[in-house]
Every structure is written in C-alpha cells, then in structure tokens.
Amino acid sequence: MLKNLGIKAKLTILATGAIIVVVIMAAGFCLLNYHKELKRIAQANQETRIQVFWDLLRQKGSEFRIEGGVAAMATTVERPLFNATRRPAPVAVAVRACATRPELGTEAALRQAVLAARSLSHSTGPSGAHLLRLFERWGIADEIRDRIVQAPPGVPVGTLVARGEVELGFQQFSELMNLEGITVLGPLPPAIQIITTFSAGVCTGTRQAAAVRAMLADMNSPEAAGAKRRQGMDPATA
C-alpha cells in the first residue's frame, strides 16, 4: 500500500508515527515520575506521623492518655522492660551472604556505602525515621530516594536482602540475627546509633491488672536476662 503513496504522504505517516512514539514515551516518563513523587510523599507523611507521635509521647511521658475509641487509656507506665541491644548496637546493617562486605566502621564509611549501594531498605518506625533524617543531614536524601525499597508490613528487611532485592539493609539487630542468607556487618557507628527502648503499661480497663503486673515483673526479673540477650537485646538498666 505504501508503494502507491507519494513522498509527501509517506513523510506525513512517518511524522505521525514519530509523534505517537514521543507522546507514548512522554506519558510513560510522566507516569514514572508521578509514581516516584507519590512514593516520596508517602515516605515523608509516614516520617511526619511517626515524629509527631514520638514528640507527643516525650511531652506527655507517663501521663499520656488515649481517649475514646478502641484503645484503652494508659495508666502507670512500668519501668523499661529491655533496650534493644547495646552489644551489638540496636540498629545493624546487613548484606546478602555472598555479597562484598563494605567498610562501615565510621560515619563517613557508612555514608559512602549507602551512596555506592544500588538499592537499600530500612524498617519503619523510629529507626527508619532516624535513618531518613540521617540521609537528609548527609545531603544525599534526594540522590538515594529512588533506591530505597520499603519492606512490606511484617516482612523483615533482612528477607529482602536475602532474596537479593536490596543490597544494603538496616534494622534492629534482633530482627536480623537469626535470618538465613544474610551477613550482619555490625551496628551503626556509635555517633549515629539509635537505641530503641521497649516499655509496657497496664491499661485502666483491664480486669487482670494483677496478672499483667506479675507478667511484667517476671519479664523484668534477672532470670529473664539470658533470654533477652539470646534474642539480641540487653536488660534495661532503669
């Protein structure tokens, strides 16, 4: 059919085809950027919610209350049950078992390892928010944003590392220590480490307050210290 068309008609068809290709490519590029922007906004909103929550807890302390709804109001908050490990440190870094092990002994070395990684993942919650702030302080947040893979709820970061879906994983040592297929390189350098303290409280609406306090006392007892350490945690000192 094209043989019977003149040069002008053929050029028109080619130009139209080129325009269609350009439009399709532009639409794909726009969709990709739109997806990236949605991901960035979601991460920023999550970090903001986490920060607001922890700021509120710090302001209210043991007087913190949750009024109404399903959640019961908190009453006396018991002393901390245990801290995420101080030896090893709370947040650790992992790579796939067969991967090259980068140097992480200093803050500068860790920053370089993050920049060199083609993909990385961190947990949600306070430790994840801490890392995002750290990336901002290092001035690399925008550069690595598209390389960050958020672990789905309930999926340890180490699982993504073991599957080869990310090169560098950050999570509490207790969450990484028993996973197969990864190598835990060690904790974050002390200057940028974050320690997560786990605490427990007794709800005002419970009918089993005595049983709950007995359980907490047992968890705080010296006999429970060994079990905590075997799970990568240290007993709290306060």
Secondary structure, DSSP 4 states (H G I P E B T S, - for coil): -GGGS-HHHHHHHHHHHHHHHHHHHHHHHHHHHHHHHHHHHHHHHHHHHHHHHHHHHHHHGGG----SSSSPPEEEEPSP-EEE-SSS-SEEEEEETTS-----SSHHHHHHHHHH-S-EEE-SSHHHHHHHHHHHHHT-HHHHGGGB-PPPTT--HHHHHHHTS-SEEEEEHHHHTT-TTEEEEEEPPGGG----EE--EEETT-S-HHHHHHHHHHHTSGGGHHHHHHTTEEE---
